[in-house]
Amino acid sequence: MEFFEALRDNPLIRNAVLAGLLASVACGIMGTYVVARRITYVAGGISHAVLGGIGAALYVQKVHRWPGLDPLYGAVAAAIAAALVIGYVNIRARQREDTVIGAVWAIGVATGVLFISRTPEFSQDIMSYLFGNILMVSARDLWLMALLDALVVGAGLLLYNQFQAVCFDEEFADVRGLRVKAYYLLLLCIVALTVVLLVTVVGIVMVIALLTLPAAVAGQFSKTLARMMGLAVAFSAVFTFAGLAISYQPDLPSGATIVVLAGATYLAVTAALSMLRRHRG
Protein backbone atom coordinates (compact mmCIF):
# COMPACT_ATOMS: atom_id res chain seq x y z
CA MET A 1 0.00 0.00 0.00
CA GLU A 2 2.89 2.35 0.71
CA PHE A 3 4.10 1.86 -2.85
CA PHE A 4 0.71 2.75 -4.34
CA GLU A 5 0.51 5.84 -2.14
CA ALA A 6 3.98 6.85 -3.33
CA LEU A 7 2.92 6.15 -6.91
CA ARG A 8 0.10 8.64 -6.46
CA ASP A 9 2.13 11.34 -4.71
CA ASN A 10 5.76 10.94 -5.83
CA PRO A 11 6.71 11.89 -9.42
CA LEU A 12 9.96 9.89 -9.14
CA ILE A 13 7.99 6.69 -8.59
CA ARG A 14 5.69 7.51 -11.51
CA ASN A 15 8.73 8.13 -13.73
CA ALA A 16 10.21 4.81 -12.63
CA VAL A 17 7.02 2.91 -13.48
CA LEU A 18 6.75 4.64 -16.85
CA ALA A 19 10.40 3.89 -17.61
CA GLY A 20 9.83 0.25 -16.74
CA LEU A 21 6.79 0.01 -19.01
CA LEU A 22 8.64 1.69 -21.90
CA ALA A 23 11.54 -0.71 -21.54
CA SER A 24 9.20 -3.69 -21.22
CA VAL A 25 7.69 -3.19 -24.66
CA ALA A 26 11.05 -3.22 -26.41
CA CYS A 27 12.30 -5.95 -24.08
CA GLY A 28 9.42 -8.29 -24.91
CA ILE A 29 9.68 -7.81 -28.67
CA MET A 30 13.45 -7.91 -29.09
CA GLY A 31 14.00 -10.41 -26.29
CA THR A 32 11.84 -12.82 -28.25
CA TYR A 33 14.14 -12.47 -31.26
CA VAL A 34 17.21 -12.93 -29.05
CA VAL A 35 15.84 -16.13 -27.51
CA ALA A 36 14.58 -17.49 -30.84
CA ARG A 37 17.86 -16.74 -32.65
CA ARG A 38 19.89 -17.95 -29.65
CA ILE A 39 22.15 -14.91 -29.56
CA THR A 40 22.10 -14.26 -25.82
CA TYR A 41 25.91 -14.35 -25.73
CA VAL A 42 26.04 -11.75 -28.49
CA ALA A 43 23.69 -9.49 -26.53
CA GLY A 44 25.93 -10.02 -23.49
CA GLY A 45 28.94 -8.72 -25.37
CA ILE A 46 26.98 -5.69 -26.56
CA SER A 47 25.67 -4.90 -23.09
CA HIS A 48 29.13 -4.83 -21.51
CA ALA A 49 30.58 -2.78 -24.36
CA VAL A 50 28.02 -0.13 -23.38
CA LEU A 51 30.07 0.67 -20.27
CA GLY A 52 32.84 2.12 -22.43
CA GLY A 53 30.44 4.53 -24.14
CA ILE A 54 28.85 5.58 -20.87
CA GLY A 55 32.24 6.14 -19.26
CA ALA A 56 33.46 8.23 -22.17
CA ALA A 57 30.29 10.34 -22.21
CA LEU A 58 30.47 10.95 -18.45
CA TYR A 59 34.12 11.93 -18.76
CA VAL A 60 33.37 14.48 -21.48
CA GLN A 61 30.29 15.72 -19.65
CA LYS A 62 31.93 16.21 -16.26
CA VAL A 63 35.60 16.93 -16.96
CA HIS A 64 35.25 18.91 -20.18
CA ARG A 65 32.08 20.64 -18.98
CA TRP A 66 29.72 19.49 -21.71
CA PRO A 67 26.47 19.15 -19.71
CA GLY A 68 24.32 18.54 -22.79
CA LEU A 69 26.00 15.19 -23.48
CA ASP A 70 23.73 12.57 -21.96
CA PRO A 71 25.56 9.33 -21.03
CA LEU A 72 22.87 7.41 -22.91
CA TYR A 73 24.18 8.95 -26.14
CA GLY A 74 27.54 7.32 -25.45
CA ALA A 75 25.75 4.07 -24.61
CA VAL A 76 23.91 4.10 -27.95
CA ALA A 77 27.12 4.75 -29.91
CA ALA A 78 29.05 2.00 -28.10
CA ALA A 79 26.20 -0.51 -28.41
CA ILE A 80 25.75 0.04 -32.15
CA ALA A 81 29.51 -0.17 -32.76
CA ALA A 82 29.75 -3.43 -30.78
CA ALA A 83 26.75 -4.90 -32.62
CA LEU A 84 28.28 -4.15 -36.02
CA VAL A 85 31.68 -5.56 -35.09
CA ILE A 86 30.25 -8.77 -33.62
CA GLY A 87 27.79 -9.17 -36.49
CA TYR A 88 30.45 -8.67 -39.15
CA VAL A 89 32.71 -11.27 -37.55
CA ASN A 90 29.78 -13.68 -37.24
CA ILE A 91 29.13 -13.34 -40.96
CA ARG A 92 32.74 -13.41 -42.16
CA ALA A 93 34.57 -15.65 -39.68
CA ARG A 94 32.27 -17.76 -37.54
CA GLN A 95 35.11 -19.72 -35.98
CA ARG A 96 36.45 -16.53 -34.35
CA GLU A 97 33.12 -15.20 -33.12
CA ASP A 98 33.51 -16.22 -29.46
CA THR A 99 36.96 -14.65 -29.28
CA VAL A 100 35.75 -11.38 -30.77
CA ILE A 101 32.72 -11.24 -28.45
CA GLY A 102 35.09 -11.74 -25.52
CA ALA A 103 37.37 -9.01 -26.84
CA VAL A 104 34.49 -6.55 -27.33
CA TRP A 105 33.18 -7.43 -23.87
CA ALA A 106 36.59 -6.86 -22.24
CA ILE A 107 37.46 -3.71 -24.20
CA GLY A 108 34.12 -2.12 -23.36
CA VAL A 109 34.48 -2.77 -19.64
CA ALA A 110 38.15 -1.76 -19.58
CA THR A 111 37.47 1.46 -21.49
CA GLY A 112 34.71 2.35 -19.06
CA VAL A 113 37.02 1.71 -16.10
CA LEU A 114 39.75 3.90 -17.64
CA PHE A 115 37.38 6.84 -18.10
CA ILE A 116 35.94 6.32 -14.62
CA SER A 117 39.48 6.48 -13.20
CA ARG A 118 39.86 9.94 -14.71
CA THR A 119 36.62 11.13 -13.10
CA PRO A 120 36.81 9.54 -9.63
CA GLU A 121 34.49 12.06 -7.98
CA PHE A 122 31.71 10.87 -10.24
CA SER A 123 32.16 7.13 -9.74
CA GLN A 124 28.67 6.93 -8.19
CA ASP A 125 27.18 7.96 -11.52
CA ILE A 126 28.65 4.93 -13.24
CA MET A 127 27.46 2.62 -10.46
CA SER A 128 23.88 3.49 -11.32
CA TYR A 129 24.51 2.28 -14.86
CA LEU A 130 26.20 -0.92 -13.66
CA PHE A 131 23.39 -1.97 -11.34
CA GLY A 132 20.49 0.25 -12.45
CA ASN A 133 18.79 3.14 -10.71
CA ILE A 134 15.33 3.36 -12.15
CA LEU A 135 14.15 5.60 -9.31
CA MET A 136 16.42 8.38 -10.60
CA VAL A 137 14.99 8.48 -14.12
CA SER A 138 14.33 12.07 -15.17
CA ALA A 139 11.74 13.47 -17.56
CA ARG A 140 14.53 13.96 -20.11
CA ASP A 141 15.52 10.29 -19.77
CA LEU A 142 11.91 9.31 -20.37
CA TRP A 143 11.75 11.25 -23.62
CA LEU A 144 14.96 9.63 -24.82
CA MET A 145 13.68 6.21 -23.78
CA ALA A 146 10.40 6.85 -25.59
CA LEU A 147 12.29 7.74 -28.78
CA LEU A 148 14.44 4.62 -28.58
CA ASP A 149 11.36 2.55 -27.76
CA ALA A 150 9.53 3.87 -30.83
CA LEU A 151 12.51 3.01 -33.07
CA VAL A 152 12.91 -0.48 -31.60
CA VAL A 153 9.22 -1.38 -31.67
CA GLY A 154 8.63 0.11 -35.10
CA ALA A 155 11.53 -1.75 -36.69
CA GLY A 156 10.80 -4.97 -34.80
CA LEU A 157 7.19 -5.05 -35.99
CA LEU A 158 7.64 -3.68 -39.51
CA LEU A 159 10.39 -6.21 -40.25
CA TYR A 160 8.66 -9.07 -38.44
CA ASN A 161 8.67 -11.46 -41.41
CA GLN A 162 12.28 -10.74 -42.32
CA PHE A 163 13.52 -11.17 -38.76
CA GLN A 164 11.45 -14.34 -38.36
CA ALA A 165 13.16 -15.78 -41.42
CA VAL A 166 16.58 -14.84 -40.05
CA CYS A 167 15.76 -16.49 -36.71
CA PHE A 168 14.28 -19.78 -37.92
CA ASP A 169 15.32 -20.56 -41.50
CA GLU A 170 18.30 -18.48 -42.52
CA GLU A 171 19.42 -20.75 -45.36
CA PHE A 172 15.98 -20.95 -46.97
CA ALA A 173 15.56 -17.18 -46.71
CA ASP A 174 18.94 -16.72 -48.40
CA VAL A 175 17.90 -19.03 -51.23
CA ARG A 176 14.68 -17.01 -51.65
CA GLY A 177 16.74 -13.86 -52.16
CA LEU A 178 16.35 -12.24 -48.73
CA ARG A 179 19.39 -10.20 -47.74
CA VAL A 180 19.92 -12.31 -44.63
CA LYS A 181 23.28 -10.79 -43.63
CA ALA A 182 21.97 -7.25 -43.81
CA TYR A 183 18.87 -8.10 -41.77
CA TYR A 184 21.00 -9.96 -39.22
CA LEU A 185 23.17 -6.86 -38.72
CA LEU A 186 20.07 -4.70 -38.45
CA LEU A 187 18.60 -7.11 -35.88
CA LEU A 188 21.76 -6.83 -33.78
CA CYS A 189 21.64 -3.03 -33.97
CA ILE A 190 18.04 -3.00 -32.74
CA VAL A 191 18.97 -5.42 -29.96
CA ALA A 192 21.73 -2.94 -29.07
CA LEU A 193 19.18 -0.13 -28.70
CA THR A 194 17.05 -2.39 -26.50
CA VAL A 195 20.07 -3.08 -24.31
CA VAL A 196 20.52 0.67 -23.83
CA LEU A 197 16.87 0.97 -22.76
CA LEU A 198 17.22 -1.83 -20.23
CA VAL A 199 20.47 -0.47 -18.79
CA THR A 200 18.43 2.34 -17.26
CA VAL A 201 16.12 -0.17 -15.57
CA VAL A 202 18.40 -2.92 -14.25
CA GLY A 203 21.93 -1.86 -15.18
CA ILE A 204 24.60 -3.41 -17.39
CA VAL A 205 25.31 -6.35 -15.09
CA MET A 206 21.73 -7.68 -15.17
CA VAL A 207 20.48 -6.47 -18.55
CA ILE A 208 20.75 -9.88 -20.22
CA ALA A 209 18.55 -11.45 -17.57
CA LEU A 210 15.71 -9.00 -18.18
CA LEU A 211 16.17 -9.22 -21.95
CA THR A 212 15.84 -13.01 -22.06
CA LEU A 213 13.87 -14.23 -19.02
CA PRO A 214 10.43 -12.74 -19.92
CA ALA A 215 10.77 -14.15 -23.44
CA ALA A 216 11.90 -17.51 -22.06
CA VAL A 217 8.85 -17.66 -19.77
CA ALA A 218 6.58 -16.62 -22.65
CA GLY A 219 8.09 -19.32 -24.84
CA GLN A 220 6.73 -21.96 -22.46
CA PHE A 221 3.17 -20.94 -23.36
CA SER A 222 3.58 -19.99 -27.04
CA LYS A 223 3.68 -21.81 -30.33
CA THR A 224 4.05 -18.73 -32.54
CA LEU A 225 6.57 -15.91 -32.48
CA ALA A 226 3.86 -13.23 -32.39
CA ARG A 227 2.14 -14.75 -29.35
CA MET A 228 5.51 -15.16 -27.66
CA MET A 229 6.20 -11.45 -28.18
CA GLY A 230 2.86 -10.40 -26.70
CA LEU A 231 3.30 -12.58 -23.63
CA ALA A 232 6.93 -11.48 -23.22
CA VAL A 233 5.87 -7.82 -23.16
CA ALA A 234 3.21 -8.63 -20.54
CA PHE A 235 5.60 -10.66 -18.37
CA SER A 236 8.29 -7.99 -18.58
CA ALA A 237 5.82 -5.29 -17.51
CA VAL A 238 4.57 -7.44 -14.61
CA PHE A 239 8.12 -8.25 -13.45
CA THR A 240 9.14 -4.59 -13.61
CA PHE A 241 6.08 -3.23 -11.81
CA ALA A 242 6.05 -5.99 -9.18
CA GLY A 243 9.79 -5.63 -8.63
CA LEU A 244 9.40 -1.91 -8.00
CA ALA A 245 6.50 -2.52 -5.61
CA ILE A 246 8.27 -5.29 -3.67
CA SER A 247 11.54 -3.36 -3.33
CA TYR A 248 9.98 -0.05 -2.26
CA GLN A 249 9.12 -0.56 1.40
CA PRO A 250 12.25 -2.52 2.48
CA ASP A 251 14.40 -0.18 0.32
CA LEU A 252 15.93 -2.98 -1.77
CA PRO A 253 17.73 -2.40 -5.09
CA SER A 254 14.88 -2.35 -7.60
CA GLY A 255 16.89 -3.72 -10.54
CA ALA A 256 18.08 -6.75 -8.59
CA THR A 257 14.56 -7.35 -7.25
CA ILE A 258 13.12 -7.29 -10.78
CA VAL A 259 15.70 -9.80 -12.03
CA VAL A 260 15.27 -12.15 -9.04
CA LEU A 261 11.50 -12.12 -9.57
CA ALA A 262 11.90 -12.86 -13.29
CA GLY A 263 14.43 -15.61 -12.66
CA ALA A 264 12.35 -17.25 -9.93
CA THR A 265 9.28 -17.18 -12.17
CA TYR A 266 11.20 -18.79 -15.04
CA LEU A 267 12.55 -21.57 -12.82
CA ALA A 268 9.14 -22.18 -11.22
CA VAL A 269 7.32 -22.30 -14.57
CA THR A 270 9.94 -24.58 -16.11
CA ALA A 271 9.84 -26.96 -13.15
CA ALA A 272 6.03 -27.00 -13.02
CA LEU A 273 5.65 -27.71 -16.74
CA SER A 274 8.33 -30.39 -16.60
CA MET A 275 6.50 -32.15 -13.74
CA LEU A 276 3.20 -31.83 -15.61
CA ARG A 277 4.68 -33.42 -18.74
CA ARG A 278 6.15 -36.31 -16.73
CA HIS A 279 2.81 -36.84 -14.98
CA ARG A 280 0.96 -36.95 -18.30
CA GLY A 281 3.59 -39.24 -19.79
C-alpha positions as CSV (number, residue, x, y, z in Angstrom):
1,M,0.0,0.0,0.0
2,E,2.9,2.4,0.7
3,F,4.1,1.9,-2.8
4,F,0.7,2.7,-4.3
5,E,0.5,5.8,-2.1
6,A,4.0,6.9,-3.3
7,L,2.9,6.2,-6.9
8,R,0.1,8.6,-6.5
9,D,2.1,11.3,-4.7
10,N,5.8,10.9,-5.8
11,P,6.7,11.9,-9.4
12,L,10.0,9.9,-9.1
13,I,8.0,6.7,-8.6
14,R,5.7,7.5,-11.5
15,N,8.7,8.1,-13.7
16,A,10.2,4.8,-12.6
17,V,7.0,2.9,-13.5
18,L,6.7,4.6,-16.8
19,A,10.4,3.9,-17.6
20,G,9.8,0.3,-16.7
21,L,6.8,0.0,-19.0
22,L,8.6,1.7,-21.9
23,A,11.5,-0.7,-21.5
24,S,9.2,-3.7,-21.2
25,V,7.7,-3.2,-24.7
26,A,11.1,-3.2,-26.4
27,C,12.3,-6.0,-24.1
28,G,9.4,-8.3,-24.9
29,I,9.7,-7.8,-28.7
30,M,13.4,-7.9,-29.1
31,G,14.0,-10.4,-26.3
32,T,11.8,-12.8,-28.3
33,Y,14.1,-12.5,-31.3
34,V,17.2,-12.9,-29.0
35,V,15.8,-16.1,-27.5
36,A,14.6,-17.5,-30.8
37,R,17.9,-16.7,-32.7
38,R,19.9,-18.0,-29.6
39,I,22.1,-14.9,-29.6
40,T,22.1,-14.3,-25.8
41,Y,25.9,-14.4,-25.7
42,V,26.0,-11.7,-28.5
43,A,23.7,-9.5,-26.5
44,G,25.9,-10.0,-23.5
45,G,28.9,-8.7,-25.4
46,I,27.0,-5.7,-26.6
47,S,25.7,-4.9,-23.1
48,H,29.1,-4.8,-21.5
49,A,30.6,-2.8,-24.4
50,V,28.0,-0.1,-23.4
51,L,30.1,0.7,-20.3
52,G,32.8,2.1,-22.4
53,G,30.4,4.5,-24.1
54,I,28.9,5.6,-20.9
55,G,32.2,6.1,-19.3
56,A,33.5,8.2,-22.2
57,A,30.3,10.3,-22.2
58,L,30.5,10.9,-18.4
59,Y,34.1,11.9,-18.8
60,V,33.4,14.5,-21.5
61,Q,30.3,15.7,-19.6
62,K,31.9,16.2,-16.3
63,V,35.6,16.9,-17.0
64,H,35.3,18.9,-20.2
65,R,32.1,20.6,-19.0
66,W,29.7,19.5,-21.7
67,P,26.5,19.2,-19.7
68,G,24.3,18.5,-22.8
69,L,26.0,15.2,-23.5
70,D,23.7,12.6,-22.0
71,P,25.6,9.3,-21.0
72,L,22.9,7.4,-22.9
73,Y,24.2,8.9,-26.1
74,G,27.5,7.3,-25.4
75,A,25.8,4.1,-24.6
76,V,23.9,4.1,-27.9
77,A,27.1,4.7,-29.9
78,A,29.1,2.0,-28.1
79,A,26.2,-0.5,-28.4
80,I,25.8,0.0,-32.1
81,A,29.5,-0.2,-32.8
82,A,29.8,-3.4,-30.8
83,A,26.8,-4.9,-32.6
84,L,28.3,-4.1,-36.0
85,V,31.7,-5.6,-35.1
86,I,30.2,-8.8,-33.6
87,G,27.8,-9.2,-36.5
88,Y,30.4,-8.7,-39.1
89,V,32.7,-11.3,-37.5
90,N,29.8,-13.7,-37.2
91,I,29.1,-13.3,-41.0
92,R,32.7,-13.4,-42.2
93,A,34.6,-15.6,-39.7
94,R,32.3,-17.8,-37.5
95,Q,35.1,-19.7,-36.0
96,R,36.4,-16.5,-34.4
97,E,33.1,-15.2,-33.1
98,D,33.5,-16.2,-29.5
99,T,37.0,-14.6,-29.3
100,V,35.8,-11.4,-30.8
101,I,32.7,-11.2,-28.5
102,G,35.1,-11.7,-25.5
103,A,37.4,-9.0,-26.8
104,V,34.5,-6.5,-27.3
105,W,33.2,-7.4,-23.9
106,A,36.6,-6.9,-22.2
107,I,37.5,-3.7,-24.2
108,G,34.1,-2.1,-23.4
109,V,34.5,-2.8,-19.6
110,A,38.2,-1.8,-19.6
111,T,37.5,1.5,-21.5
112,G,34.7,2.3,-19.1
113,V,37.0,1.7,-16.1
114,L,39.7,3.9,-17.6
115,F,37.4,6.8,-18.1
116,I,35.9,6.3,-14.6
117,S,39.5,6.5,-13.2
118,R,39.9,9.9,-14.7
119,T,36.6,11.1,-13.1
120,P,36.8,9.5,-9.6
121,E,34.5,12.1,-8.0
122,F,31.7,10.9,-10.2
123,S,32.2,7.1,-9.7
124,Q,28.7,6.9,-8.2
125,D,27.2,8.0,-11.5
126,I,28.7,4.9,-13.2
127,M,27.5,2.6,-10.5
128,S,23.9,3.5,-11.3
129,Y,24.5,2.3,-14.9
130,L,26.2,-0.9,-13.7
131,F,23.4,-2.0,-11.3
132,G,20.5,0.3,-12.4
133,N,18.8,3.1,-10.7
134,I,15.3,3.4,-12.1
135,L,14.1,5.6,-9.3
136,M,16.4,8.4,-10.6
137,V,15.0,8.5,-14.1
138,S,14.3,12.1,-15.2
139,A,11.7,13.5,-17.6
140,R,14.5,14.0,-20.1
141,D,15.5,10.3,-19.8
142,L,11.9,9.3,-20.4
143,W,11.7,11.2,-23.6
144,L,15.0,9.6,-24.8
145,M,13.7,6.2,-23.8
146,A,10.4,6.9,-25.6
147,L,12.3,7.7,-28.8
148,L,14.4,4.6,-28.6
149,D,11.4,2.6,-27.8
150,A,9.5,3.9,-30.8
151,L,12.5,3.0,-33.1
152,V,12.9,-0.5,-31.6
153,V,9.2,-1.4,-31.7
154,G,8.6,0.1,-35.1
155,A,11.5,-1.8,-36.7
156,G,10.8,-5.0,-34.8
157,L,7.2,-5.1,-36.0
158,L,7.6,-3.7,-39.5
159,L,10.4,-6.2,-40.2
160,Y,8.7,-9.1,-38.4
161,N,8.7,-11.5,-41.4
162,Q,12.3,-10.7,-42.3
163,F,13.5,-11.2,-38.8
164,Q,11.4,-14.3,-38.4
165,A,13.2,-15.8,-41.4
166,V,16.6,-14.8,-40.1
167,C,15.8,-16.5,-36.7
168,F,14.3,-19.8,-37.9
169,D,15.3,-20.6,-41.5
170,E,18.3,-18.5,-42.5
171,E,19.4,-20.8,-45.4
172,F,16.0,-21.0,-47.0
173,A,15.6,-17.2,-46.7
174,D,18.9,-16.7,-48.4
175,V,17.9,-19.0,-51.2
176,R,14.7,-17.0,-51.6
177,G,16.7,-13.9,-52.2
178,L,16.3,-12.2,-48.7
179,R,19.4,-10.2,-47.7
180,V,19.9,-12.3,-44.6
181,K,23.3,-10.8,-43.6
182,A,22.0,-7.2,-43.8
183,Y,18.9,-8.1,-41.8
184,Y,21.0,-10.0,-39.2
185,L,23.2,-6.9,-38.7
186,L,20.1,-4.7,-38.4
187,L,18.6,-7.1,-35.9
188,L,21.8,-6.8,-33.8
189,C,21.6,-3.0,-34.0
190,I,18.0,-3.0,-32.7
191,V,19.0,-5.4,-30.0
192,A,21.7,-2.9,-29.1
193,L,19.2,-0.1,-28.7
194,T,17.0,-2.4,-26.5
195,V,20.1,-3.1,-24.3
196,V,20.5,0.7,-23.8
197,L,16.9,1.0,-22.8
198,L,17.2,-1.8,-20.2
199,V,20.5,-0.5,-18.8
200,T,18.4,2.3,-17.3
201,V,16.1,-0.2,-15.6
202,V,18.4,-2.9,-14.3
203,G,21.9,-1.9,-15.2
204,I,24.6,-3.4,-17.4
205,V,25.3,-6.4,-15.1
206,M,21.7,-7.7,-15.2
207,V,20.5,-6.5,-18.5
208,I,20.7,-9.9,-20.2
209,A,18.5,-11.5,-17.6
210,L,15.7,-9.0,-18.2
211,L,16.2,-9.2,-21.9
212,T,15.8,-13.0,-22.1
213,L,13.9,-14.2,-19.0
214,P,10.4,-12.7,-19.9
215,A,10.8,-14.1,-23.4
216,A,11.9,-17.5,-22.1
217,V,8.8,-17.7,-19.8
218,A,6.6,-16.6,-22.7
219,G,8.1,-19.3,-24.8
220,Q,6.7,-22.0,-22.5
221,F,3.2,-20.9,-23.4
222,S,3.6,-20.0,-27.0
223,K,3.7,-21.8,-30.3
224,T,4.0,-18.7,-32.5
225,L,6.6,-15.9,-32.5
226,A,3.9,-13.2,-32.4
227,R,2.1,-14.8,-29.3
228,M,5.5,-15.2,-27.7
229,M,6.2,-11.4,-28.2
230,G,2.9,-10.4,-26.7
231,L,3.3,-12.6,-23.6
232,A,6.9,-11.5,-23.2
233,V,5.9,-7.8,-23.2
234,A,3.2,-8.6,-20.5
235,F,5.6,-10.7,-18.4
236,S,8.3,-8.0,-18.6
237,A,5.8,-5.3,-17.5
238,V,4.6,-7.4,-14.6
239,F,8.1,-8.2,-13.4
240,T,9.1,-4.6,-13.6
241,F,6.1,-3.2,-11.8
242,A,6.1,-6.0,-9.2
243,G,9.8,-5.6,-8.6
244,L,9.4,-1.9,-8.0
245,A,6.5,-2.5,-5.6
246,I,8.3,-5.3,-3.7
247,S,11.5,-3.4,-3.3
248,Y,10.0,-0.1,-2.3
249,Q,9.1,-0.6,1.4
250,P,12.3,-2.5,2.5
251,D,14.4,-0.2,0.3
252,L,15.9,-3.0,-1.8
253,P,17.7,-2.4,-5.1
254,S,14.9,-2.3,-7.6
255,G,16.9,-3.7,-10.5
256,A,18.1,-6.7,-8.6
257,T,14.6,-7.4,-7.3
258,I,13.1,-7.3,-10.8
259,V,15.7,-9.8,-12.0
260,V,15.3,-12.1,-9.0
261,L,11.5,-12.1,-9.6
262,A,11.9,-12.9,-13.3
263,G,14.4,-15.6,-12.7
264,A,12.4,-17.2,-9.9
265,T,9.3,-17.2,-12.2
266,Y,11.2,-18.8,-15.0
267,L,12.5,-21.6,-12.8
268,A,9.1,-22.2,-11.2
269,V,7.3,-22.3,-14.6
270,T,9.9,-24.6,-16.1
271,A,9.8,-27.0,-13.1
272,A,6.0,-27.0,-13.0
273,L,5.6,-27.7,-16.7
274,S,8.3,-30.4,-16.6
275,M,6.5,-32.1,-13.7
276,L,3.2,-31.8,-15.6
277,R,4.7,-33.4,-18.7
278,R,6.1,-36.3,-16.7
279,H,2.8,-36.8,-15.0
280,R,1.0,-36.9,-18.3
281,G,3.6,-39.2,-19.8
